[in-house]
Amino acid sequence: MRYTIGIDIGGTNFRIGTISPSGTVENFKKFSSRIFDNGNVIEILSKEIKTYMQNCGIDGSVEAVAIGLPSIVSKDKKTVISTPNLKGFDNLPLGEALSARLNMPVFVDRDVNFLLQNDIERLHLPKSSTVLGFYIGTGLGNALYLDGKLYSGSNGAAGELGHIPLWGVEETCTCGNKGCSELRCSGRYLERLAAEYFPEAEIHSIFKEHGEHPEIVKYVKGLAIPIATEINILDPEYIILAGGVCEMPDFPKALLKKEILFYVRKPYPEKNLQILFTEHNQQSGVYGSGSFAFKQLQQQ
């Protein structure tokens, strides 16, 4: 049996799994992303992958590795340029460096690109369509699929919706700019609200227990602003909404959809816009990246 390894690195968790040609995820593991806080990222990743293969008994059976990151990745997919929510990943030739250490191809891209490709396939959306993916997790992830192709922009920095400025927000973002939408439209900000207004509550119960609170309603309505802005610019056929925040118990999907449609330009793109919520699990990013690795191998 030949495998690929899929890795999903977020601002909170590091997830890894083995993907078989049939598309199943095996040997799934999850760690804290804090393992990268101290030390050389390439050395840490190389050691983790080698140890993982040995422990799973698949050393020698893996053909490629693919890694999804909450980062700006260069258009040629060779360099991780900027990763605001993780230490040590900026200006890093991650793919080539890891490939040399592991002696196999290593593919690197934005995590949300892997998620969006996977969602388009699972939902059987037309391959020639325009689809925008919004993934509300630790930050605000965004992927663009325009006229049948993922869009990266001239530098690989397209889709950084979490880092467009919001009027009236003066705080400094982890990216270094002031007023980024991610400062208000993210899981991190929801945690801040929870700590301030509901210190006794578990974060995952916020919508279930406090969904009617004015600050929580305001938070959900605020999510619609950057989303509707991008819809008005790109005029998609479909948008996909997902991520850890959207998947919390009793998250008000109807309210978010209503607010998005309120701000979207009339009559178009509002009239024909299809808003789809998808559910992910801990393995979704791992599967998306590992599946991408198989596709890349087939093209070589």
MOFENQUI-V913432 format. One record per backbone hydrogen bond with DSSP energy under -0.5 kcal/mol. NH is the residue of the N-H (numbers start at 1). CO is the residue of the C=O. If there is no record, write none. Layout:
# MOFENQUI-V913432
NH_CO / NH_CO
This chain:
# MOFENQUI-V913432
3_61 / 4_19 / 5_64 / 6_17 / 7_66 / 8_15 / 9_7 / 9_68 / 10_8 / 10_13 / 14_31 / 15_8 / 15_13 / 16_29 / 17_6 / 18_26 / 19_4 / 20_18 / 20_24 / 21_2 / 23_20 / 26_18 / 26_24 / 29_16 / 31_14 / 33_12 / 35_32 / 36_33 / 37_34 / 44_40 / 45_41 / 46_42 / 47_43 / 48_44 / 49_45 / 50_46 / 51_47 / 52_48 / 53_49 / 54_50 / 55_51 / 56_52 / 57_53 / 57_54 / 58_53 / 59_53 / 61_58 / 62_58 / 63_3 / 64_3 / 65_105 / 66_5 / 67_107 / 68_7 / 69_109 / 70_9 / 71_69 / 72_82 / 73_71 / 73_156 / 74_79 / 77_74 / 80_92 / 81_72 / 81_79 / 82_72 / 86_83 / 91_81 / 92_80 / 92_89 / 94_92 / 97_93 / 98_94 / 99_95 / 100_96 / 101_97 / 102_98 / 103_99 / 104_99 / 105_63 / 107_65 / 109_67 / 111_69 / 113_110 / 114_110 / 115_111 / 116_112 / 117_113 / 118_114 / 119_115 / 120_116 / 121_117 / 122_118 / 123_119 / 124_121 / 125_120 / 129_126 / 131_129 / 131_145 / 132_238 / 133_143 / 134_240 / 135_133 / 135_141 / 136_134 / 136_242 / 137_135 / 137_139 / 141_135 / 141_139 / 143_133 / 145_131 / 146_144 / 146_149 / 147_145 / 148_129 / 149_146 / 151_144 / 152_150 / 158_152 / 160_157 / 161_159 / 162_140 / 163_160 / 164_161 / 166_179 / 169_166 / 170_168 / 173_177 / 176_173 / 179_171 / 181_164 / 182_162 / 183_180 / 184_181 / 185_181 / 186_184 / 187_137 / 188_138 / 190_186 / 191_187 / 192_188 / 193_189 / 194_190 / 195_191 / 196_192 / 197_193 / 198_193 / 198_194 / 201_198 / 205_202 / 206_203 / 209_205 / 210_206 / 211_207 / 213_210 / 216_213 / 217_213 / 218_214 / 219_215 / 220_216 / 221_217 / 222_218 / 223_219 / 224_220 / 224_221 / 225_222 / 226_222 / 227_223 / 228_224 / 229_225 / 230_226 / 231_227 / 232_228 / 233_229 / 234_230 / 235_231 / 237_130 / 238_130 / 239_274 / 240_132 / 241_276 / 242_134 / 245_136 / 246_136 / 247_243 / 248_245 / 249_204 / 251_248 / 253_251 / 256_252 / 257_253 / 258_254 / 259_255 / 260_256 / 261_257 / 262_258 / 263_259 / 264_260 / 270_265 / 271_267 / 273_269 / 273_270 / 274_237 / 275_273 / 276_239 / 276_274 / 278_241 / 284_281 / 287_283 / 288_284 / 289_285 / 290_286 / 291_287 / 292_288 / 293_289 / 294_290 / 295_291 / 296_292 / 297_293 / 298_294 / 299_295 / 300_296 / 300_297
